Amino acid sequence: MRIGFIVNPIAGMGGRVALKGTDGVVEEAIRRGARPIAEDFARLFLRELSGYEEAGKLEFLTGPGPLGENVLREFDFPFEVIRHREVDYREVLGVRIPNTTSEDTKELARKMLGRVELILFAGGDGTARDVFSVVGKRVPILGIPTGVKMFSGVFAASPEDAARLLVEFIRGNAELVERDVMDLDENAFRRDEVRPKHYGKALTPHVELLLQGAKEPAKTDEAEDVDATIEALVEELEDGIYFLGAGSTIKKLKDRLGIDGTLLGVDVVEIKDGKARLLVKDAAEKDLLRFVEENPRIIVTVIGGLNFLFGRGNQQFSAEVLRRVPKENVIVVATPSKVKDGFVRVYTGDKEVDEKFRGYIRVRIGPWRERLVKVV
């Protein structure tokens, strides 16, 4: 079975440095300390895949150098390279970055049509949109999540789950379903404006729990319950440092505390004698690490439809941060509809940290109501 394999080498660089995406801001991301991570996640996918007997039935068709060839050379999979052009590099503040664009993704997808049974891509929503714009429903696509947002429904829950899903596809156990391809205006997103656009429905192999859902809007009929829940939570907050996550639910908490917090970023807040003070607005990973020795508490919500606590849109909560914050210091607030499936996800790329959160976690779903929800 021949599989297309495309890596977007700059995907995800803006996450930990609070840029909420990478499109058009690679140099700024590097100035803030970002480094390329896409090949690391592609490597996790290939490492997991290599452990299955079915992997011996595969041959990959991929792009040159950082577009797939480099990481495939580390493994024993047979592959052919589509050399649509030679990829050169540039250096930004000592970091070597390939000069690739969305046109590389589109051209590779175009040259894979009719030659592969599935196109795997490592990237985020922008990469999904680029691949889909070329192939439509002519060939199934599956995303290895390496971006920041990943609100589309074509992504596996993790790189390892992408490998497991591919194995089930080879075995004939994964049905093809139509899943939404979505993307946000990243410039507006950085201004706390959510402007989603639906680009169509792609064919994607599906196995329960291995494929994530697509982002769902908040239910307006639950707004009053959220307000009451936030009101009750504020009364319970003790003095200390808090990392307040992204989303409209936590923004209500920030507003109630009287701070000028972000809608889509992470803010560091100190509560003392019942009063809140904003210490860092729109914090990056390095900002959170400055406070981890002060026993901070994290307050987050669940991304509706995706079921993620950590790993989508809030990569500032990196493995290094979460390793140093006890699980019992994580407070989850969500509407009942966001936890209706009975599980939430945590994925940092670090097995030890992810395992720390396995089991169950309490989710505040009302002023005096909690639900135990499984973490997978």
Steps between C-alpha positions, in 0.01 A plus 500: 500500500642835399441793737570868443701666779541878523665689787445873548836572667398827669160384633445552871790736564273779624324296769729505802596863439135617510468593131194274455625383162803522274370642171704809414672527839784248483769760564310648793452149642875440483569835668279381786697178529303261277664208322367268225295214646313344205766238425500399869129416482538334159774289659262393781254386232760298309644347817157377607421374149825303476387278787214346298532205265278681250769766459682257272219538245558873458693718261502877536496770236641816657658841448868591492708579809293656782174430317519132600819346366722595796295330768420195286874438455521427872276192458490189284190582296539493122421838347520700181570873497310740277771754419280784384778742595812522714428639845750755628537638852544833672633579845301712745674582829705185474204274412506327160159525334400346166360738240171318450152636438144377465568461128740214580221318683256557216745393230590179684133418555435564131778263394374232738153487348438168328815349654404453867211356697525752785684829561644548848614851587678632809377851571204703623178640358683702234671187370170310504342781298785496247483124446120503476501790250684272257360153560142566614337160544707323236726343762461467880715721720614468860680755716789428735442783750804727514338845474355735759122510448402186311125567518426292187357151536764333279765467772586193701495565874880466515791400273492154654125475437564598138724194473237275661233643271716433194547140614123458532461653154741238361305226678174626350357590841477878452195632319533813290292787636453863401670740742506879511804694383511830688747781551511828686634838401821486707553876505150547640557206735803679647270797569258275691258491207368160393424496128457138396449405138374166374679380189312177436486136602790263437497122499686372806547150647317472831538277804335595830731697734789506251362791296420829669180693443471846348469819702142568610361842600386560856129442566327829571237334720772407750627857548308564822632176651855607414449836670371334815784248499761775466337699779520202735859422398619854570376470857712188549832622358777518758794737499776399260618492140261385227559414134169580329454327165329589175137496394177686563427314824830602661468851353186538710710415804763758401230764457341411834841538668527845347815439297569587137566142398508344155223297340729261313823510700630397840527765774690488830303646790571547870213495748569657838246593766222435252637736235645395164805653332607424144871406503549386139252547218504251211779299659740273313647175632806684636273734699319210663830334588596810701215430740491120526696498827221701665256208495265655241155375421379462143141577400399377155195394305438229241506582128154407382496226237873432535477394867850632575617645831862533390646457153283717276524879490675526838848358439634755749404226747793293376625170635764690698236719666254219571775275635551750781137567588315232704190353339296603803589863424310487170145637521274420205185699427272397214139490395327159510491487118881517482540184707201312367729235348632410844869556421755773445843491339847604608789482254837669550726265303660387828372156607593548865312829526198370310490192723496727807158627391354160412209374708227740598478872561230710662319741271289780642181502291280715725512721810482196728539217251807304399547206266778247501624478142750251362827635363624309193 
